[in-house]
Amino acid sequence: MTLVVTRNVSNRSRGFLASSLLELAPGVYSAPHISPTVRERIWAVLTDWFALEKDASVVMVWADNTAPCGQSVRTLGVPPVEVVAIDGLLTTHRSTD
């Protein structure tokens, strides 16, 4: 299962995500079976286009048996969040800069 949650992204990004994943609610996209290659391509496009976004954020989560808690997380945006594994648990760290 891959899940993407967006906030304040452009219609271009929303349309791209809706063409690749099912939009469950405004800004929430899901795909039950997606290959790692497709997931990487979606993330590459979002990362490339993100430079044009204003006050936006994107979070992608997917099942990953090799990662702490069995899931991997990627983030873009405001506020900048770093996902950190501590003692086998995933936590978030926000910069205070």
DSSP file (Angstrom, degrees, kcal/mol; ACC not computed):
  #  RESIDUE AA STRUCTURE BP1 BP2  ACC     N-H-->O    O-->H-N    N-H-->O    O-->H-N    TCO  KAPPA ALPHA  PHI   PSI    X-CA   Y-CA   Z-CA
    1    1 A M              0   0    0      0, 0.0    62,-1.3     0, 0.0     2,-0.4   0.000 360.0 360.0 360.0 129.0    0.0    0.0    0.0
    2    2 A T  E     -AB  31  62A   0     29,-2.7    29,-2.1    60,-0.2     2,-0.4  -0.968 360.0-172.0-116.5 135.2    1.3    3.4   -1.0
    3    3 A L  E     -AB  30  61A   0     58,-3.1    58,-2.9    -2,-0.4     2,-0.4  -0.992   5.8-170.3-130.0 133.8   -0.3    6.6    0.4
    4    4 A V  E     -AB  29  60A   0     25,-2.7    25,-3.3    -2,-0.4     2,-0.5  -0.993   2.6-170.6-124.6 127.9    0.4   10.2   -0.6
    5    5 A V  E     -AB  28  59A   0     54,-2.7    54,-2.4    -2,-0.4     2,-0.3  -0.977  10.1-172.4-119.1 129.1   -1.0   13.1    1.4
    6    6 A T  E     - B   0  58A   0     21,-3.1     2,-0.4    -2,-0.5    52,-0.2  -0.830  13.0-165.1-120.8 157.5   -0.7   16.6    0.0
    7    7 A R  E    S- B   0  57A   0     50,-2.2    50,-2.0    -2,-0.3    20,-0.0  -0.968  73.9 -13.1-141.9 126.3   -1.4   20.1    1.3
    8    8 A N  S    S+     0   0    0     -2,-0.4    46,-0.4    48,-0.2     2,-0.2   0.777  86.0 154.9  58.8  32.9   -1.6   23.3   -0.9
    9    9 A V        -     0   0    0     48,-0.1    -1,-0.2     1,-0.1    -3,-0.0  -0.520  46.6 -95.3 -87.5 161.6   -0.1   21.7   -4.0
   10   10 A S     >  -     0   0    0     -2,-0.2     4,-2.3     1,-0.1     5,-0.2  -0.190  29.7-110.4 -70.2 162.6   -0.8   22.9   -7.5
   11   11 A N  H  > S+     0   0    0      1,-0.2     4,-2.8     2,-0.2     5,-0.2   0.822 119.0  61.7 -62.1 -30.6   -3.5   21.5   -9.8
   12   12 A R  H  > S+     0   0    0      2,-0.2     4,-2.2     1,-0.2    -1,-0.2   0.941 107.6  41.9 -60.0 -48.4   -0.7   20.2  -11.9
   13   13 A S  H  > S+     0   0    0      2,-0.2     4,-2.6     1,-0.2    -2,-0.2   0.904 114.7  51.0 -66.4 -42.1    0.5   18.0   -9.0
   14   14 A R  H  X S+     0   0    0     -4,-2.3     4,-2.6     1,-0.2    -2,-0.2   0.916 111.0  48.4 -62.0 -43.0   -3.0   17.0   -8.0
   15   15 A G  H  X S+     0   0    0     -4,-2.8     4,-1.5     2,-0.2    -1,-0.2   0.902 111.1  50.5 -64.1 -41.5   -3.8   16.0  -11.6
   16   16 A F  H  X S+     0   0    0     -4,-2.2     4,-0.8    -5,-0.2     3,-0.3   0.940 112.7  45.8 -61.2 -47.4   -0.6   13.9  -11.9
   17   17 A L  H >X S+     0   0    0     -4,-2.6     4,-3.1     1,-0.2     3,-0.8   0.906 110.7  53.0 -63.3 -41.2   -1.3   12.1   -8.6
   18   18 A A  H 3< S+     0   0    0     -4,-2.6    -1,-0.2     1,-0.3    -2,-0.2   0.782 106.8  53.6 -66.0 -25.9   -4.9   11.5   -9.6
   19   19 A S  H 3< S+     0   0    0     -4,-1.5    -1,-0.3    -3,-0.3    -2,-0.2   0.693 120.1  32.6 -79.3 -17.5   -3.8   10.0  -12.9
   20   20 A S  H << S+     0   0    0     -3,-0.8     2,-0.3    -4,-0.8    -2,-0.2   0.712 125.3  26.3-107.6 -28.6   -1.5    7.6  -11.0
   21   21 A L  S  < S-     0   0    0     -4,-3.1     2,-0.5    -5,-0.2    10,-0.2  -0.830  85.2 -94.5-133.5 166.0   -3.3    6.9   -7.7
   22   22 A L  E     -C   30   0A   0      8,-2.7     8,-2.3    -2,-0.3     2,-0.9  -0.745  33.2-136.0 -84.6 126.9   -6.9    6.8   -6.4
   23   23 A E  E     +C   29   0A   0     -2,-0.5     6,-0.3     6,-0.2    -5,-0.0  -0.750  25.7 177.5 -85.8 106.1   -7.9   10.1   -4.8
   24   24 A L  E     -     0   0A   0      4,-2.0    -1,-0.2    -2,-0.9     5,-0.2   0.831  69.4 -10.7 -78.2 -34.4   -9.7    9.0   -1.6
   25   25 A A  E >  S-C   28   0A   0      3,-1.2     3,-2.7     0, 0.0    -1,-0.2  -0.926 105.3 -54.9-154.1 166.8  -10.3   12.5   -0.3
   26   26 A P  T 3  S+     0   0    0      0, 0.0     3,-0.1     0, 0.0   -20,-0.1  -0.315 128.4   0.1 -54.6 119.0   -9.1   15.9   -1.3
   27   27 A G  T 3  S+     0   0    0      1,-0.2   -21,-3.1    -2,-0.1     2,-0.5   0.512 108.3 108.2  82.1   5.3   -5.3   15.7   -1.2
   28   28 A V  E <   +AC   5  25A   0     -3,-2.7    -4,-2.0   -23,-0.2    -3,-1.2  -0.966  44.0 179.1-121.6 118.5   -5.2   12.0   -0.1
   29   29 A Y  E     -AC   4  23A   0    -25,-3.3   -25,-2.7    -2,-0.5     2,-0.3  -0.902   1.5-177.4-123.3 146.2   -4.1    9.4   -2.7
   30   30 A S  E     -AC   3  22A   0     -8,-2.3    -8,-2.7    -2,-0.3   -27,-0.2  -0.986  15.9-177.0-144.5 150.2   -3.7    5.7   -2.4
   31   31 A A  E     -A    2   0A   0    -29,-2.1   -29,-2.7    -2,-0.3     3,-0.3  -0.924  12.1-160.2-145.5 123.0   -2.6    2.6   -4.4
   32   32 A P  S    S+     0   0    0      0, 0.0     2,-0.4     0, 0.0    -1,-0.1   0.857  86.6  26.2 -72.8 -34.0   -2.8   -0.9   -3.0
   33   33 A H  S    S+     0   0    0    -32,-0.1     2,-0.4   -31,-0.1     0, 0.0  -0.895  74.1 149.4-134.9 103.0   -0.3   -2.5   -5.4
   34   34 A I        -     0   0    0     -2,-0.4    -3,-0.1    -3,-0.3     0, 0.0  -0.999  42.2-119.5-135.3 136.7    2.3   -0.3   -6.9
   35   35 A S     >  -     0   0    0     -2,-0.4     4,-2.6     1,-0.1     5,-0.2  -0.360  23.6-117.4 -73.9 154.3    5.8   -1.3   -8.0
   36   36 A P  H  > S+     0   0    0      0, 0.0     4,-2.5     0, 0.0     5,-0.2   0.852 115.9  56.2 -57.5 -34.2    8.9    0.3   -6.4
   37   37 A T  H  > S+     0   0    0      2,-0.2     4,-2.0     1,-0.2     5,-0.1   0.924 109.4  44.0 -65.0 -44.6    9.8    1.6   -9.8
   38   38 A V  H  > S+     0   0    0      2,-0.2     4,-2.7     1,-0.2     5,-0.2   0.921 113.1  52.0 -66.2 -43.7    6.5    3.4  -10.3
   39   39 A R  H  X S+     0   0    0     -4,-2.6     4,-2.4     1,-0.2    -2,-0.2   0.917 110.3  48.9 -58.3 -43.9    6.6    4.7   -6.7
   40   40 A E  H  X S+     0   0    0     -4,-2.5     4,-2.3     2,-0.2    -1,-0.2   0.878 110.9  50.4 -63.7 -38.5   10.1    6.1   -7.4
   41   41 A R  H  X S+     0   0    0     -4,-2.0     4,-2.3     2,-0.2    -2,-0.2   0.923 109.8  49.7 -66.5 -44.2    9.0    7.7  -10.6
   42   42 A I  H  X S+     0   0    0     -4,-2.7     4,-2.5     1,-0.2    -2,-0.2   0.932 112.8  47.6 -58.8 -45.6    6.0    9.4   -8.9
   43   43 A W  H  X S+     0   0    0     -4,-2.4     4,-2.7     1,-0.2    -1,-0.2   0.886 109.4  53.6 -64.4 -38.4    8.3   10.7   -6.2
   44   44 A A  H  X S+     0   0    0     -4,-2.3     4,-2.3     2,-0.2    -1,-0.2   0.909 110.7  46.4 -62.9 -42.1   10.9   12.0   -8.7
   45   45 A V  H  X S+     0   0    0     -4,-2.3     4,-2.7     2,-0.2     5,-0.2   0.940 113.5  48.3 -65.2 -47.1    8.2   13.9  -10.5
   46   46 A L  H  X S+     0   0    0     -4,-2.5     4,-1.5     1,-0.2    -2,-0.2   0.909 112.7  48.7 -59.9 -42.6    6.8   15.4   -7.3
   47   47 A T  H  X S+     0   0    0     -4,-2.7     4,-0.5     2,-0.2    -1,-0.2   0.912 112.5  48.4 -64.0 -43.0   10.3   16.3   -6.1
   48   48 A D  H >< S+     0   0    0     -4,-2.3     3,-0.7     1,-0.2    -2,-0.2   0.923 116.4  41.8 -63.2 -45.8   11.0   18.0   -9.5
   49   49 A W  H >< S+     0   0    0     -4,-2.7     3,-1.9     1,-0.2     4,-0.3   0.690  95.2  81.5 -75.6 -18.8    7.8   20.0   -9.5
   50   50 A F  H >< S+     0   0    0     -4,-1.5     3,-1.7     1,-0.3    -1,-0.2   0.764  75.1  73.0 -63.7 -24.8    7.9   20.9   -5.9
   51   51 A A  T << S+     0   0    0     -3,-0.7    -1,-0.3    -4,-0.5    -2,-0.1   0.767  97.8  50.4 -59.4 -24.4   10.3   23.8   -6.6
   52   52 A L  T <  S+     0   0    0     -3,-1.9    -1,-0.3    -4,-0.1    -2,-0.2   0.497  91.4 101.3 -91.7  -5.2    7.4   25.6   -8.1
   53   53 A E    <   -     0   0    0     -3,-1.7     2,-0.4    -4,-0.3   -44,-0.1  -0.463  59.7-147.7 -81.7 152.5    5.0   25.1   -5.1
   54   54 A K  S    S-     0   0    0    -46,-0.4     3,-0.1     1,-0.1    -2,-0.0  -0.986  73.9 -17.5-121.7 125.7    4.3   27.7   -2.4
   55   55 A D  S    S+     0   0    0     -2,-0.4     2,-0.2     1,-0.2    -1,-0.1   0.869 102.0 137.5  51.6  43.8    3.6   26.8    1.2
   56   56 A A        -     0   0    0     -6,-0.1    22,-2.1    -3,-0.1     2,-0.3  -0.678  36.5-162.8-115.9 167.7    2.9   23.2    0.3
   57   57 A S  E     -BD   7  77A   0    -50,-2.0   -50,-2.2    20,-0.3     2,-0.4  -0.992   4.4-167.3-150.7 152.4    3.7   19.8    1.6
   58   58 A V  E     -BD   6  76A   0     18,-2.5    18,-2.3    -2,-0.3     2,-0.4  -0.998   3.1-172.4-139.4 133.7    3.8   16.2    0.4
   59   59 A V  E     -BD   5  75A   0    -54,-2.4   -54,-2.7    -2,-0.4     2,-0.4  -0.998   3.2-168.9-126.6 130.4    4.1   13.0    2.5
   60   60 A M  E     +BD   4  74A   0     14,-2.6    14,-2.4    -2,-0.4     2,-0.4  -0.982   7.6 179.2-119.7 131.1    4.5    9.6    0.9
   61   61 A V  E     +BD   3  73A   0    -58,-2.9   -58,-3.1    -2,-0.4     2,-0.3  -0.986   5.1 166.4-130.1 138.8    4.2    6.4    3.0
   62   62 A W  E     -BD   2  72A   0     10,-1.8    10,-2.5    -2,-0.4   -60,-0.2  -0.992  42.4 -91.2-150.0 156.5    4.5    2.8    1.9
   63   63 A A  E     + D   0  71A   0    -62,-1.3     2,-0.3    -2,-0.3     8,-0.3  -0.469  45.1 170.1 -67.1 132.9    4.9   -0.7    3.4
   64   64 A D    >   -     0   0    0      6,-2.4     3,-1.7    -2,-0.2     6,-0.2  -0.818  23.3-164.3-150.6 103.3    8.5   -1.7    3.7
   65   65 A N  T 3  S+     0   0    0     -2,-0.3     5,-0.1     1,-0.3     6,-0.1   0.669  91.4  56.6 -64.9 -16.5    9.5   -4.8    5.6
   66   66 A T  T 3  S+     0   0    0      4,-0.1    -1,-0.3     2,-0.1     3,-0.1   0.542  96.1  79.7 -91.4  -7.2   13.2   -3.7    5.8
   67   67 A A  S X  S-     0   0    0     -3,-1.7     3,-2.1     1,-0.1    -3,-0.1  -0.618  95.6 -84.3 -99.9 157.7   12.4   -0.3    7.5
   68   68 A P  G >  S+     0   0    0      0, 0.0     3,-1.4     0, 0.0    21,-0.1  -0.327 116.8  10.8 -56.6 140.3   11.7    0.4   11.1
   69   69 A C  G 3  S-     0   0    0     19,-0.5     3,-0.1     1,-0.3    -4,-0.1   0.521 123.0 -84.0  65.0   7.2    8.0   -0.1   12.0
   70   70 A G  G <  S+     0   0    0     -3,-2.1    -6,-2.4     1,-0.2     2,-0.3   0.684 105.1  89.4  74.4  17.3    7.5   -1.8    8.6
   71   71 A Q  E <   -D   63   0A   0     -3,-1.4     2,-0.3    -8,-0.3    -8,-0.2  -0.997  60.4-145.1-145.8 151.5    7.0    1.4    6.7
   72   72 A S  E     -D   62   0A   0    -10,-2.5   -10,-1.8    -2,-0.3     2,-0.4  -0.869  16.5-162.2-112.6 151.5    9.1    4.0    4.8
   73   73 A V  E     -D   61   0A   0     -2,-0.3     2,-0.4   -12,-0.2   -12,-0.2  -0.993   9.1-176.2-136.2 137.7    8.2    7.8    4.8
   74   74 A R  E     -D   60   0A   0    -14,-2.4   -14,-2.6    -2,-0.4     2,-0.3  -0.982  10.9-169.0-129.4 146.1    9.3   10.6    2.5
   75   75 A T  E     -D   59   0A   0     -2,-0.4     2,-0.3   -16,-0.2   -16,-0.2  -0.971  12.8-177.4-136.4 150.7    8.4   14.3    3.0
   76   76 A L  E     +D   58   0A   0    -18,-2.3   -18,-2.5    -2,-0.3     2,-0.3  -0.987  47.1  12.5-135.0 141.6    8.6   17.5    1.1
   77   77 A G  E    S+D   57   0A   0     -2,-0.3   -20,-0.3   -20,-0.2     4,-0.1  -0.638  78.5  25.4 117.7-158.8    7.6   20.9    2.2
   78   78 A V  S    S+     0   0    0    -22,-2.1    -2,-0.1    -2,-0.3     3,-0.0  -0.893 114.5  25.8-110.6 129.4    6.5   23.2    5.0
   79   79 A P  S    S-     0   0    0      0, 0.0     2,-0.2     0, 0.0    -1,-0.2   0.656  98.7-126.5 -74.1 150.7    7.3   22.7    7.8
   80   80 A P        -     0   0    0      0, 0.0    15,-0.8     0, 0.0     2,-0.4  -0.455  32.5-169.4 -64.1 128.2   10.4   20.7    6.8
   81   81 A V  E     -E   94   0B   0     -2,-0.2     2,-0.5    13,-0.2    13,-0.2  -0.966  14.1-158.7-124.7 134.9   10.2   17.4    8.6
   82   82 A E  E     -E   93   0B   0     11,-2.7    11,-2.7    -2,-0.4     2,-0.5  -0.958  15.3-140.6-111.1 128.4   12.9   14.7    8.9
   83   83 A V  E     -E   92   0B   0     -2,-0.5     2,-0.4     9,-0.2     9,-0.2  -0.784  25.3-173.7 -89.6 126.5   11.8   11.2    9.7
   84   84 A V  E     -E   91   0B   0      7,-3.1     7,-2.9    -2,-0.5     2,-0.6  -0.965  21.0-137.2-126.1 135.1   14.3    9.6   12.2
   85   85 A A  E     +E   90   0B   0     -2,-0.4     2,-0.4     5,-0.2     5,-0.2  -0.824  25.0 178.6 -91.6 124.3   14.4    6.0   13.4
   86   86 A I  E >  S-E   89   0B   0      3,-3.0     3,-1.8    -2,-0.6    -2,-0.0  -0.982  70.2 -21.1-128.5 118.8   15.0    5.8   17.2
   87   87 A D  T 3  S-     0   0    0     -2,-0.4    -1,-0.1     1,-0.3     3,-0.1   0.861 128.8 -49.0  51.1  41.3   15.2    2.3   18.9
   88   88 A G  T 3  S+     0   0    0      1,-0.3   -19,-0.5   -20,-0.0     2,-0.3   0.507 118.7 107.1  81.3   4.4   13.2    0.8   16.0
   89   89 A L  E <   -E   86   0B   0     -3,-1.8    -3,-3.0   -21,-0.1     2,-0.5  -0.882  67.7-125.3-114.5 147.7   10.5    3.4   16.0
   90   90 A L  E     +E   85   0B   0     -2,-0.3     2,-0.3    -5,-0.2    -5,-0.2  -0.790  35.3 169.8 -90.6 132.1    9.9    6.2   13.4
   91   91 A T  E     -E   84   0B   0     -7,-2.9    -7,-3.1    -2,-0.5     2,-0.4  -0.879  27.4-122.5-131.2 166.1    9.7    9.7   14.8
   92   92 A T  E     -E   83   0B   0     -2,-0.3     2,-0.5    -9,-0.2    -9,-0.2  -0.888  15.7-162.3-113.4 145.3    9.7   13.1   13.2
   93   93 A H  E     -E   82   0B   0    -11,-2.7   -11,-2.7    -2,-0.4     2,-0.5  -0.992   4.7-160.5-125.4 125.1   12.1   15.9   13.8
   94   94 A R  E     -E   81   0B   0     -2,-0.5   -13,-0.2   -13,-0.2     2,-0.1  -0.913  22.4-122.1-107.5 130.8   11.2   19.5   12.9
   95   95 A S        -     0   0    0    -15,-0.8    -2,-0.0    -2,-0.5     0, 0.0  -0.414  10.0-152.1 -67.4 141.7   14.0   22.0   12.5
   96   96 A T              0   0    0      1,-0.2    -1,-0.1    -2,-0.1    -2,-0.0   0.251 360.0 360.0 -98.9  12.4   13.7   25.1   14.7
   97   97 A D              0   0    0      0, 0.0    -1,-0.2     0, 0.0    -2,-0.0   0.492 360.0 360.0 -68.4 360.0   15.6   27.3   12.3
